[in-house]
Amino acid sequence: MLPGGERLRVLDKISFEIAGGSFNSIVGPSGCGKSTILNLIAGLDQHTSGNIRVEGKPKIGFVFQTPRLLNWRTIADNVALPLESQPMDAGRRCEMSRRYLELVGLQGFEEYYPLKLSGGMQQRAAIARALVIEPDILLMDEPFSGLDEWTARKMRQELMRIWLETGKTIVFVTHSIREAIFLSQQILIVSPKPATVFKTVTLEMPYPREYDDRQLFEMETALTREFLLMEFE
């Protein structure tokens, strides 16, 4: 709500489609409503108009900006936490937790506590926790923004590997055009509030991608130019 009682319009005629099994990034300036889009897809926020159509009744996993691990539980127990509300015995929960910790490269760290791990390892555990429910759609809200660039680079490569192995549909929010280009098949550039889709970009470069790829650099330069024009219109 605005001071006069008027509703703050966050999104304005946002419209886009996401293909099953694809990697999609949403890029835009701070405070434009990128996270709101994820919250609406996840059902954490309610929209006041329009429709969100999702084929079937998919499971949705969510990875937040910070790992949000429980410091008094081991990494394995943190990953198993979403399974505790499901009709599943402890042995099966343990098996699935260990399977997804192995997928994110944390085998051997199952009995560690979060504060004993680096920030990048904690975020890997958070990704494993989101994957352990075997979601159809994985929503990721700036998951690497709190990491140093070297660790973030490694995490992007790990995420690419996990996506190629699992075939999940991913919607990834980021401030970084470079990060979006490196990871995505589709990029939605979102305008300042009230947000709309300023531009949709399709990337057809093959995977895995390399940071020093000239084509990626040229696309980053072109999109950065358009992004700056959008912000100052």
C-alpha positions as CSV (number, residue, x, y, z in Angstrom):
1,M,0.0,0.0,0.0
2,L,1.1,3.6,-0.7
3,P,0.7,6.3,2.0
4,G,-2.6,7.5,0.5
5,G,-4.1,4.0,0.7
6,E,-3.6,3.4,-3.0
7,R,-2.3,-0.1,-4.0
8,L,1.2,-0.3,-5.2
9,R,1.2,-2.0,-8.6
10,V,4.3,-4.2,-8.8
11,L,3.6,-6.0,-12.1
12,D,1.9,-4.7,-15.2
13,K,0.8,-7.0,-18.0
14,I,3.6,-9.5,-17.4
15,S,3.2,-12.2,-20.0
16,F,5.6,-15.1,-20.9
17,E,5.7,-18.8,-21.6
18,I,8.2,-21.4,-20.2
19,A,8.8,-24.7,-21.9
20,G,9.0,-27.9,-19.8
21,G,12.6,-28.9,-19.1
22,S,14.0,-25.5,-20.1
23,F,16.4,-23.1,-18.2
24,N,14.9,-19.6,-18.0
25,S,16.3,-16.4,-16.3
26,I,14.5,-13.3,-15.2
27,V,16.8,-10.2,-15.2
28,G,15.9,-6.7,-14.1
29,P,16.8,-3.8,-11.8
30,S,16.6,-4.0,-8.0
31,G,13.1,-3.9,-6.7
32,C,11.4,-4.4,-10.0
33,G,9.3,-7.4,-9.0
34,K,11.5,-10.3,-10.1
35,S,11.1,-12.2,-6.8
36,T,7.4,-11.4,-6.8
37,I,7.1,-13.4,-10.1
38,L,8.7,-16.4,-8.5
39,N,6.4,-16.1,-5.4
40,L,3.4,-16.0,-7.6
41,I,4.5,-19.1,-9.5
42,A,5.1,-20.9,-6.2
43,G,1.8,-19.7,-4.7
44,L,3.5,-17.7,-1.9
45,D,1.8,-14.5,-3.1
46,Q,-1.7,-14.0,-4.5
47,H,-2.2,-12.1,-7.8
48,T,-5.0,-9.6,-7.9
49,S,-5.6,-10.0,-11.7
50,G,-4.5,-12.2,-14.6
51,N,-3.9,-15.9,-14.7
52,I,-1.0,-18.2,-14.1
53,R,-1.4,-21.5,-16.0
54,V,0.8,-24.4,-15.2
55,E,0.3,-27.7,-17.0
56,G,-0.7,-30.5,-14.6
57,K,-0.1,-30.2,-10.9
58,P,3.7,-29.9,-10.7
59,K,5.8,-30.1,-7.6
60,I,7.7,-26.9,-7.1
61,G,11.1,-26.5,-5.3
62,F,12.5,-23.1,-4.2
63,V,16.1,-22.0,-3.6
64,F,16.4,-18.7,-1.9
65,Q,19.1,-16.0,-1.8
66,T,20.5,-17.4,1.4
67,P,20.7,-21.2,2.2
68,R,18.3,-21.0,5.2
69,L,19.7,-24.1,6.8
70,L,19.0,-25.1,10.4
71,N,22.3,-24.9,12.2
72,W,21.4,-27.5,14.8
73,R,20.7,-30.2,12.1
74,T,23.3,-32.0,10.0
75,I,23.5,-31.3,6.3
76,A,21.8,-34.7,5.6
77,D,19.0,-33.9,8.1
78,N,18.5,-30.4,6.5
79,V,18.1,-31.9,3.1
80,A,15.7,-34.6,4.4
81,L,13.5,-31.9,6.2
82,P,11.0,-31.5,3.3
83,L,10.4,-35.3,3.3
84,E,9.4,-35.4,7.0
85,S,5.8,-34.4,6.1
86,Q,5.5,-37.2,3.6
87,P,4.5,-40.8,4.2
88,M,8.0,-42.1,4.1
89,D,10.1,-44.1,6.5
90,A,13.3,-42.8,8.0
91,G,15.5,-45.1,5.9
92,R,14.0,-43.9,2.6
93,R,14.4,-40.3,3.7
94,C,18.1,-40.9,4.5
95,E,18.6,-42.6,1.2
96,M,17.1,-39.7,-0.8
97,S,19.0,-37.1,1.2
98,R,22.3,-38.8,0.5
99,R,21.4,-39.3,-3.2
100,Y,20.8,-35.6,-3.7
101,L,23.8,-34.6,-1.6
102,E,25.9,-36.7,-4.0
103,L,24.3,-35.0,-7.0
104,V,25.4,-31.6,-5.7
105,G,28.9,-32.8,-4.9
106,L,28.6,-33.0,-1.1
107,Q,29.1,-36.7,-0.6
108,G,31.2,-37.2,2.5
109,F,29.8,-34.1,4.2
110,E,26.4,-35.6,5.3
111,E,27.1,-35.4,9.0
112,Y,28.6,-31.9,9.0
113,Y,26.7,-29.0,10.5
114,P,26.1,-25.9,8.3
115,L,28.4,-23.6,10.1
116,K,31.3,-26.0,9.4
117,L,30.8,-25.5,5.6
118,S,31.6,-22.7,3.2
119,G,28.9,-20.4,1.8
120,G,29.1,-22.2,-1.5
121,M,28.7,-25.6,0.1
122,Q,25.8,-24.4,2.2
123,Q,24.1,-23.2,-1.0
124,R,24.7,-26.6,-2.6
125,A,22.9,-28.2,0.4
126,A,20.0,-25.8,-0.1
127,I,19.8,-26.9,-3.8
128,A,19.8,-30.5,-2.7
129,R,17.0,-29.8,-0.2
130,A,14.9,-28.2,-3.0
131,L,15.6,-31.2,-5.3
132,V,14.9,-33.9,-2.8
133,I,11.2,-33.6,-3.2
134,E,11.9,-34.3,-6.9
135,P,10.2,-31.1,-8.2
136,D,9.0,-30.6,-11.7
137,I,9.8,-26.9,-11.5
138,L,12.8,-25.4,-9.6
139,L,12.6,-21.7,-8.7
140,M,15.8,-20.0,-7.8
141,D,15.9,-16.4,-6.4
142,E,19.4,-15.0,-6.8
143,P,21.0,-18.1,-5.2
144,F,24.6,-17.1,-5.9
145,S,24.4,-13.3,-5.2
146,G,26.0,-13.7,-1.7
147,L,29.0,-15.6,-3.0
148,D,32.4,-14.3,-4.2
149,E,32.8,-14.4,-8.0
150,W,35.1,-17.4,-8.0
151,T,32.7,-19.5,-5.9
152,A,29.7,-18.2,-7.9
153,R,31.4,-19.3,-11.2
154,K,31.9,-22.8,-9.8
155,M,28.3,-22.9,-8.6
156,R,27.0,-21.8,-12.0
157,Q,28.9,-24.7,-13.6
158,E,27.6,-27.1,-11.0
159,L,24.0,-25.9,-11.6
160,M,24.4,-26.3,-15.3
161,R,25.6,-29.9,-14.7
162,I,22.7,-30.6,-12.4
163,W,20.1,-29.2,-14.8
164,L,21.6,-31.2,-17.7
165,E,21.4,-34.4,-15.5
166,T,17.9,-33.9,-14.2
167,G,16.1,-32.1,-16.9
168,K,14.2,-29.9,-14.4
169,T,12.3,-26.8,-15.5
170,I,14.3,-23.9,-13.9
171,V,13.2,-20.3,-13.4
172,F,16.3,-18.3,-12.2
173,V,16.2,-14.7,-10.9
174,T,19.4,-12.7,-11.2
175,H,20.8,-9.2,-11.5
176,S,23.6,-10.4,-13.6
177,I,23.2,-10.4,-17.4
178,R,26.5,-12.4,-17.7
179,E,25.1,-15.1,-15.3
180,A,21.8,-15.3,-17.2
181,I,23.5,-15.6,-20.6
182,F,25.9,-18.3,-19.3
183,L,23.1,-20.5,-17.9
184,S,19.9,-19.8,-19.9
185,Q,18.0,-20.9,-22.9
186,Q,15.5,-18.0,-22.5
187,I,16.0,-14.6,-20.7
188,L,13.2,-12.3,-19.7
189,I,14.4,-8.7,-19.3
190,V,12.0,-7.1,-16.9
191,S,11.4,-3.3,-16.7
192,P,11.4,-1.1,-13.5
193,K,8.2,-1.1,-11.4
194,P,5.5,-1.6,-12.4
195,A,7.3,-4.4,-14.2
196,T,6.6,-5.7,-17.6
197,V,8.6,-7.9,-19.9
198,F,10.8,-5.4,-21.8
199,K,12.5,-8.1,-24.0
200,T,12.5,-11.9,-24.4
201,V,15.8,-13.3,-25.6
202,T,16.3,-16.9,-26.9
203,L,19.8,-18.4,-26.7
204,E,20.6,-21.3,-28.9
205,M,24.3,-21.9,-28.0
206,P,25.0,-25.5,-27.0
207,Y,25.9,-26.8,-23.5
208,P,28.1,-27.0,-21.6
209,R,29.2,-23.3,-22.1
210,E,32.5,-21.7,-21.4
211,Y,33.1,-18.3,-19.8
212,D,35.6,-17.2,-22.4
213,D,33.2,-18.0,-25.3
214,R,33.3,-15.0,-27.7
215,Q,29.7,-15.4,-28.7
216,L,28.5,-15.2,-25.0
217,F,30.6,-12.0,-24.5
218,E,29.2,-10.3,-27.6
219,M,25.6,-11.2,-26.5
220,E,26.3,-9.8,-23.0
221,T,27.6,-6.5,-24.5
222,A,24.5,-6.2,-26.7
223,L,22.0,-7.0,-23.9
224,T,23.8,-4.7,-21.4
225,R,23.4,-1.8,-23.8
226,E,19.6,-2.6,-24.2
227,F,19.2,-3.0,-20.4
228,L,20.7,0.5,-19.8
229,L,18.5,2.0,-22.4
230,M,15.5,0.4,-20.7
231,E,16.4,1.8,-17.3
232,F,16.8,5.4,-18.6
233,E,13.7,5.5,-20.8
